[in-house]
Amino acid sequence: MTGQCAQVLRIIRELGPVLSFTMTADYAIPEAAARVHDLRGKGYNILTQIHSAIEFRGSIRRNAATYSLGTPEWPAPGFLAAPEPARQRGLF
């Protein structure tokens, strides 16, 4: 993995729960939510907590996300679940 996805994963691993604003302001990752979405698609168990209001650098920010790694970190629970048999999906 390379680029911003690798950077976001490293930041979350090193800092623990991290605000999306911190990733944008301190690490120049303007679309942290999109990178988290990409990481989830790769199987990482990234948890999101939404805060209705937080103070960030002296200003109140609304609907801020904090990202952290769940346990196990990878694969996310259910990521490798066996697909439903074709018969149950009505294909046979």
VOBA-1610 file (N, C-alpha, C; in pm, whole numbers, padded with zeros to 5 digits, always signed):
BEGIN
Met+00085-00117+00000Met+00000+00000+00000Met+00091+00124+00000Thr+00048+00225-00074Thr+00129+00346-00086Thr+00041+00470-00072Gly+00103+00584-00081Gly+00031+00712-00085Gly-00040+00747+00044Gln-00151+00818+00028Gln-00225+00868+00144Gln-00288+00757+00226Cys-00328+00646+00165Cys-00383+00535+00242Cys-00279+00484+00341Ala-00157+00465+00296Ala-00049+00419+00384Ala-00023+00522+00492Gln-00027+00648+00456Gln-00004+00755+00553Gln-00113+00759+00659Val-00239+00747+00618Val-00351+00748+00713Val-00341+00628+00807Leu-00311+00511+00755Leu-00298+00393+00839Leu-00185+00411+00940Arg-00072+00465+00897Arg+00040+00489+00987Arg+00003+00588+01097Ile-00066+00695+01062Ile-00107+00796+01159Ile-00201+00735+01263Ile-00299+00660+01218Ile-00394+00599+01312Ile-00322+00499+01403Arg-00230+00423+01347Arg-00153+00327+01429Arg-00069+00400+01534Glu-00004+00509+01494Glu+00087+00579+01584Glu+00016+00665+01688Leu-00091+00733+01646Leu-00158+00827+01736Leu-00274+00766+01812Gly-00321+00650+01767Gly-00444+00597+01827Gly-00561+00674+01772Pro-00667+00695+01849Pro-00779+00773+01796Pro-00732+00911+01749Val-00765+00945+01625Val-00719+01071+01566Val-00835+01141+01497Leu-00844+01270+01518Leu-00949+01351+01454Leu-00921+01369+01305Ser-01027+01373+01228Ser-01012+01400+01085Ser-00947+01537+01064Phe-00978+01634+01150Phe-00919+01768+01137Phe-00768+01764+01158Thr-00721+01676+01245Thr-00577+01663+01267Thr-00509+01611+01142Met-00571+01513+01076Met-00511+01461+00953Met-00506+01569+00845Thr-00610+01650+00838Thr-00613+01756+00737Thr-00514+01867+00770Ala-00516+01915+00894Ala-00434+02030+00932Ala-00287+01996+00949Asp-00256+01883+01010Asp-00118+01851+01044Asp-00047+01763+00942Tyr-00122+01688+00863Tyr-00062+01592+00771Tyr-00101+01613+00625Ala-00173+01719+00596Ala-00211+01756+00459Ala-00287+01645+00387Ile-00383+01584+00457Ile-00469+01483+00397Ile-00609+01543+00392Pro-00646+01605+00280Pro-00772+01680+00274Pro-00898+01593+00277Glu-00891+01469+00232Glu-01008+01382+00228Glu-00983+01256+00310Ala-00965+01275+00439Ala-00935+01163+00529Ala-01046+01058+00524Ala-01170+01101+00517Ala-01283+01006+00514Ala-01274+00915+00391Ala-01233+00968+00280Ala-01220+00888+00158Ala-01108+00785+00172Arg-00997+00825+00235Arg-00886+00731+00256Arg-00926+00621+00355Val-01003+00657+00459Val-01053+00558+00554Val-01146+00461+00481His-01229+00512+00394His-01318+00427+00314His-01236+00328+00230Asp-01129+00377+00167Asp-01042+00291+00087Asp-00978+00182+00174Leu-00933+00219+00293Leu-00871+00122+00384Leu-00971+00016+00428Arg-01093+00058+00455Arg-01197-00040+00491Arg-01221-00137+00375Gly-01218-00085+00254Gly-01235-00170+00136Gly-01124-00274+00122Lys-01007-00244+00178Lys-00895-00338+00177Lys-00901-00433+00296Gly-01001-00415+00383Gly-01018-00508+00493Gly-00976-00458+00629Tyr-00928-00334+00640Tyr-00885-00282+00770Tyr-01007-00248+00855Asn-00997-00280+00983Asn-01105-00261+01079Asn-01093-00123+01143Ile-01128-00020+01068Ile-01117+00117+01117Ile-01253+00160+01170Leu-01252+00205+01293Leu-01374+00249+01362Leu-01387+00400+01352Thr-01509+00447+01343Thr-01536+00591+01336Thr-01628+00629+01450Gln-01591+00736+01520Gln-01679+00794+01621Gln-01707+00937+01578Ile-01834+00973+01569Ile-01874+01108+01530Ile-01904+01188+01656His-01842+01306+01665His-01864+01398+01777His-01954+01510+01728Ser-02060+01537+01801Ser-02153+01643+01756Ser-02085+01780+01760Ala-01996+01802+01855Ala-01922+01928+01862Ala-01792+01905+01939Ile-01682+01957+01885Ile-01553+01953+01953Ile-01485+02087+01937Glu-01388+02113+02021Glu-01306+02233+02005Glu-01177+02191+01938Phe-01145+02254+01827Phe-01022+02226+01754Phe-00955+02358+01722Arg-00838+02378+01779Arg-00760+02500+01758Arg-00841+02626+01787Gly-00915+02621+01897Gly-00986+02739+01944Gly-01123+02762+01884Ser-01166+02677+01794Ser-01297+02693+01732Ser-01380+02567+01756Ile-01511+02587+01768Ile-01602+02474+01782Ile-01629+02418+01643Arg-01607+02289+01628Arg-01633+02220+01501Arg-01746+02120+01522Arg-01832+02109+01427Arg-01948+02021+01437Arg-01927+01894+01353Asn-01985+01784+01401Asn-01982+01656+01330Asn-01841+01615+01288Ala-01752+01612+01386Ala-01613+01573+01360Ala-01597+01423+01382Ala-01516+01362+01298Ala-01492+01218+01308Ala-01358+01191+01375Thr-01358+01088+01461Thr-01235+01035+01518Thr-01221+00893+01465Tyr-01102+00861+01412Tyr-01076+00729+01357Tyr-00979+00653+01446Ser-01005+00522+01462Ser-00916+00435+01538Ser-00921+00296+01477Leu-00826+00212+01517Leu-00822+00074+01469Leu-00894-00017+01566Gly-00977-00104+01513Gly-01044-00203+01595Gly-00954-00324+01614Thr-01006-00421+01687Thr-00933-00545+01710Thr-01016-00660+01658Pro-00967-00742+01569Pro-00834-00735+01510Pro-00825-00620+01410Glu-00703-00575+01386Glu-00681-00464+01295Glu-00719-00500+01151Trp-00686-00623+01112Trp-00713-00669+00977Trp-00726-00819+00982Pro-00811-00882+00911Pro-00920-00823+00835Pro-01034-00782+00927Ala-01112-00690+00878Ala-01229-00645+00953Ala-01323-00763+00973Pro-01395-00767+01086Pro-01491-00876+01108Pro-01589-00887+00990Gly-01603-01008+00938Gly-01694-01032+00827Gly-01633-01009+00690Phe-01512-00952+00682Phe-01451-00921+00554Phe-01426-01046+00471Leu-01385-01152+00537Leu-01355-01276+00465Leu-01467-01379+00477Ala-01586-01335+00511Ala-01699-01427+00526Ala-01725-01499+00395Ala-01760-01624+00407Ala-01789-01705+00288Ala-01910-01647+00216Pro-01904-01639+00084Pro-02021-01589+00009Pro-02138-01685+00022Glu-02255-01630+00010Glu-02377-01709+00017Glu-02380-01808-00099Pro-02414-01933-00074Pro-02419-02032-00185Pro-02515-01987-00295Ala-02479-02022-00419Ala-02557-01980-00536Ala-02703-02025-00525Arg-02726-02142-00468Arg-02863-02195-00457Arg-02948-02101-00372Gln-02894-02050-00262Gln-02970-01962-00174Gln-02996-01826-00239Arg-02912-01786-00331Arg-02932-01658-00400Arg-03030-01671-00515Gly-03080-01792-00541Gly-03177-01812-00648Gly-03114-01827-00785Leu-02985-01861-00791Leu-02919-01876-00920Leu-02934-02015-00978Phe-02981-02112-00898Phe-03002-02248-00947Phe-03144-02290-00922
//
